[in-house]
Amino acid sequence: MTRSLAGFTGAGYDKGRPVAVQIAWLAVAGVLAKWWCPNRLRVAVLRAFGASIEPGVLIRHRVRIHWPWKLSVGADSWIGEDVWILNLEPVTIGANVCVSQGVLLCTGSHDRHSSTFEFDNAPIAVHDGAWLGTRATVLRGVTIGARATVGATALVTSDVAADATMLAPRAMAV
């Protein structure tokens, strides 16, 4: 199959808000991600743009959130520095969840069988009490079960059961 990226249409993808709101968010997000501001202000701005954030949530500095109106975070959860929530589709984070530094939650992908590389997106859910270790990557369509642990640098491409532990493969000695 020959791929023709010029033919990409993005058919079926709904950004969820009018263009003016998207532009306003991108302007504000640039400031929030780069400049220091108190957690209370960061959470208030995200809520103003439609994020559902319960009490007690800590969102550290330099967190990138693509579309806040597609984000839900349960009570007393932590989102560490340099986390990137690339939520073209909804991301739901339960209560008492720890999303460690540098984690990537990516709901977007492309259909490799499409000649125009159309979207193949799906939501991500992280259930109550889960822990995502430093620099873990969770891809579209994945559910992380309650109290599950995802180890540092793990690549998660399928669901992780409740109470399970998923570790990154160990490098082989040379």
C-alpha positions in Angstrom: 0.0 0.0 0.0 1.2 3.5 -0.9 0.5 6.0 1.8 -0.7 9.5 0.8 -0.6 11.8 3.8 -1.9 14.6 1.6 -5.2 12.8 1.6 -5.6 12.8 5.4 -9.0 14.1 6.4 -9.2 13.5 10.2 -12.7 12.1 9.6 -14.6 11.3 12.7 -12.4 13.2 15.1 -14.3 15.7 17.3 -12.1 18.2 19.2 -15.0 18.9 21.5 -15.0 22.7 21.5 -15.2 25.6 19.0 -12.0 26.8 17.4 -12.0 30.0 19.5 -11.9 27.9 22.7 -9.2 25.7 21.3 -7.1 28.7 20.5 -7.7 30.3 23.9 -6.7 27.0 25.6 -3.5 26.7 23.6 -2.5 30.2 24.5 -3.2 29.6 28.2 -1.6 26.1 28.2 1.6 27.5 26.9 1.8 29.8 30.0 0.7 27.1 32.5 3.2 24.6 31.2 6.2 26.9 31.2 5.7 29.3 34.1 5.4 28.6 37.8 1.9 29.1 39.2 0.3 27.7 42.4 -1.5 24.4 42.1 -4.8 26.0 43.1 -4.6 28.4 40.1 -3.5 25.6 37.7 -6.5 23.4 38.7 -8.9 26.4 38.5 -7.8 27.2 35.0 -8.2 23.6 33.9 -11.7 23.5 35.4 -12.6 26.8 33.7 -11.7 25.0 30.4 -13.9 22.1 31.2 -11.7 19.6 33.1 -13.4 17.6 35.8 -11.0 17.7 38.8 -12.1 16.5 42.2 -10.8 18.0 45.5 -7.2 17.3 46.7 -5.7 16.8 43.2 -2.1 17.9 42.8 -0.9 18.8 39.3 2.7 19.7 39.3 4.6 22.1 37.0 5.2 21.5 33.3 2.2 19.2 32.9 0.9 19.3 29.3 -2.8 18.6 28.7 -4.0 18.6 25.1 -7.7 19.2 25.7 -8.8 19.9 29.3 -12.5 19.3 28.5 -11.6 15.6 27.8 -9.9 15.1 31.2 -11.4 13.8 34.4 -9.3 13.4 37.6 -10.6 11.8 40.9 -10.0 13.1 44.4 -6.5 13.2 45.9 -4.6 12.1 42.8 -1.2 13.3 41.9 0.1 14.2 38.4 3.9 14.7 38.3 6.1 17.1 36.5 6.6 16.7 32.8 3.5 14.4 32.4 2.0 14.7 28.9 -1.7 13.9 28.6 -2.3 13.8 24.9 -6.0 13.3 25.1 -7.6 13.5 21.7 -10.2 11.3 23.4 -11.2 11.2 27.0 -8.7 10.4 29.8 -10.2 9.3 33.1 -7.9 9.2 36.1 -9.5 7.8 39.3 -9.1 8.8 42.9 -5.7 8.3 44.8 -3.9 7.7 41.5 -0.2 8.6 41.2 0.9 9.5 37.7 4.7 9.9 38.1 7.1 12.3 36.4 7.4 12.1 32.6 4.4 9.7 32.0 2.8 9.9 28.6 -0.9 9.1 28.3 -1.6 9.0 24.5 -5.2 8.5 23.3 -4.3 9.2 19.7 -2.9 7.0 16.9 -3.3 6.3 13.2 -4.7 3.4 11.2 -1.7 1.8 9.6 -4.1 0.1 7.1 -5.5 3.5 5.9 -3.9 4.8 2.8 -4.4 8.3 4.1 -3.3 7.4 7.7 -6.7 8.3 9.3 -7.0 8.5 13.1 -7.4 5.4 15.2 -8.0 7.0 18.6 -9.5 5.5 21.8 -9.9 6.7 25.5 -7.7 5.8 28.4 -8.9 4.9 31.9 -6.7 4.7 35.0 -8.7 3.3 38.0 -8.6 4.2 41.7 -5.3 3.7 43.5 -3.2 2.9 40.5 0.4 4.0 40.2 2.1 4.8 36.9 5.9 4.9 37.3 8.2 7.4 36.0 8.3 7.8 32.2 5.7 5.0 31.6 3.8 5.3 28.3 0.1 4.3 28.2 -1.4 4.0 24.7 -4.9 4.5 23.3 -7.7 2.2 24.4 -5.9 1.0 27.6 -7.5 0.5 31.0 -5.3 0.4 34.1 -7.2 -1.5 36.8 -7.7 -0.4 40.4 -4.5 -0.5 42.5 -2.4 -1.7 39.6 1.2 -0.7 39.3 2.9 0.2 36.0 6.7 0.2 36.4 9.0 3.0 35.3 9.5 3.2 31.5 6.9 0.5 30.8 5.1 0.7 27.5 1.5 -0.3 28.0 -0.4 -1.4 24.9 -3.1 -3.5 26.5 -5.2 -3.5 29.7 -3.6 -4.0 33.1 -5.8 -5.9 35.6 -6.7 -4.7 39.0 -4.0 -5.3 41.6 -1.5 -6.4 38.8 2.0 -5.2 38.4 3.4 -4.5 34.9 7.1 -3.8 34.7 9.2 -2.7 31.7 11.3 -5.4 30.1 14.8 -5.6 31.5 17.7 -4.8 29.2 19.8 -7.8 28.3 23.4 -7.7 29.4 25.9 -7.3 26.6 
